[in-house]
């Protein structure tokens, strides 16, 4: 399972941050790691770092499941941590739903 983290130019995406984000997403989706070939995480500050407002951090996660079209979710939140956790939870539910539909078909 390959995980790629991308940030906009308003977020410090250093090695420690990338390791934290990779670990958080990998842990959240670990149950399906044998079916996931790639995960892309895009983190951004929608206000460009100019001002702080509620839910201005965005996390978008795209997952490529073997034999399926790519799946994507977005989560807005007050912090990057909340946005990442929320998007990972949404993705987990989407994967479960997608695989559940496939197994019933």
C-alpha positions in Angstrom: 0.0 0.0 0.0 1.7 3.2 -1.2 0.8 6.4 0.6 1.6 9.8 -1.0 1.1 13.0 1.0 0.8 16.4 -0.7 0.3 19.8 0.8 -0.3 23.3 -0.5 2.3 26.0 0.0 0.6 27.2 3.2 1.2 24.0 5.1 4.6 23.0 6.4 5.0 19.5 4.9 8.3 18.5 6.5 9.4 14.9 7.1 7.8 14.7 10.6 4.5 15.9 9.3 4.6 13.5 6.3 5.4 10.6 8.6 2.5 11.6 11.0 0.0 11.9 8.1 1.2 8.6 6.5 0.9 6.8 9.8 -2.5 8.1 10.6 -4.0 7.2 7.2 -2.3 3.8 7.1 -3.6 2.9 10.5 -7.1 4.0 9.7 -7.3 1.9 6.5 -5.0 -1.0 7.6 -7.9 -3.5 7.5 -8.1 -3.1 3.7 -4.3 -2.7 3.0 -4.2 -5.9 0.9 -6.9 -4.4 -1.4 -5.5 -0.9 -1.6 -2.7 -0.2 -4.1 -2.3 3.5 -3.6 -3.5 6.3 -1.3 -3.1 10.0 -2.1 -3.7 12.6 0.6 -4.0 16.3 -0.3 -3.9 18.8 2.6 -4.6 22.5 2.2 -5.4 25.7 4.0 -8.3 27.2 2.0 -7.6 30.7 3.4 -4.0 30.6 2.3 -2.7 31.2 5.8 -4.1 34.8 5.7 -6.7 34.4 8.4 -8.2 31.8 10.6 -11.8 30.9 10.2 -13.8 27.8 11.2 -13.2 24.8 9.0 -10.6 26.3 6.7 -8.4 23.2 6.6 -9.2 20.6 3.9 -8.2 17.0 3.6 -8.9 15.1 0.4 -8.1 11.4 0.3 -8.2 9.3 -2.9 -7.8 5.5 -2.7 -7.2 3.1 -5.5 -8.8 -0.3 -4.7 -7.8 -3.2 -6.8 -10.5 -3.8 -9.5 -12.4 -0.6 -8.7 -12.6 3.0 -9.8 -10.7 5.4 -7.6 -12.6 6.5 -4.5 -12.4 10.1 -3.1 -13.6 11.9 0.0 -13.2 15.4 1.4 -13.3 16.8 4.9 -13.2 20.4 6.1 -12.2 21.1 9.8 -10.6 23.6 12.1 -7.3 21.8 12.2 -5.3 19.5 9.9 -5.5 16.7 12.5 -9.3 16.9 12.5 -9.5 17.1 8.7 -7.3 14.1 8.3 -9.0 12.0 10.9 -12.5 12.9 9.5 -11.5 12.2 5.9 -9.9 8.8 6.9 -13.1 7.9 8.7 -15.2 8.8 5.7 -12.9 6.8 3.4 -13.2 3.8 5.7 -17.0 3.9 5.4 -16.8 4.4 1.7 -14.5 1.4 1.2 -16.7 -0.8 3.4 -19.8 0.3 1.4 -18.1 -0.3 -1.9 -16.7 -3.7 -1.0 -20.0 -4.6 0.6 -21.9 -3.8 -2.6 -19.4 -5.8 -4.6 -19.7 -8.9 -2.5 -23.5 -8.8 -2.7 -23.5 -8.4 -6.4 
